[in-house]
Amino acid sequence: MSVATSLNLPLAPEPVTQNDIIRVLGEYTFIRLDNGDEAFYHHGKWITGADAKRGEPSVSGLAQSMARAGCKSLRSVELPVPDDKEWSWEDVVTRLVRASYPRKVRGELTVTVSENTQYGRGVHVCSDPLLSGINNNLWFPLSAEEDWLEGIERVLTMNGVAENVVRLDMLRDGPEYTDFKVIYNRKVCA
């Protein structure tokens, strides 16, 4: 007698939601496959594409112009053509989203904190593409009521980097600035 249980049934991957797509693609995204095919997405929605075999004109210029008009940056992604001969752009985006799911629950980064920035108390996230700023000069203000852990946790959770901060390890304590290694729990998407 055989009884099927949930332990021996094949697991189907979780469906990819529109919010997952928007999180990964952002506002303006241009995708080029290694066969020359292109697609342009706005807020996770397919806008237009170009089939390289048919000699269709590139959509790169349109994507750049739309992002510039929206005062936003354009994410450009180059990917291999999917193995399936009947692939679709939905398959490409689904693969891209699933590849973004974090597998490690713990993350770490370095921050610099100061009581004496030009505008008061603040924190700077070091070497992070999102939170360091375009010129590595972005500082987040912290209130006097927050200790360092609370303030750093607020910045990281507010910006979707962390679920919470586990601990701070002091790396360097100087007269004007202090560096911490921040250990945090990532948001688990899968």
Buried (B, 14 or more C-beta within 10 A) or exposed (E): EEEEEEEEEEEEEEEBEEEBBBBBBBBBBBBBBEEBBBBBBBEBEBBEBBEBEEEBEBBBEBBBEBBEEEEEEBBBBEBEEBEEEEBEBEEBBBBBBBEEBEEEEEBEBBBBBBEEBEEEBBBBBBEBEEBBBEEEEBBBEBEEEBEBBEBBBBBBBEEEBBBEBBEBEEEEEEEEBBBBEBBBBBBEBE
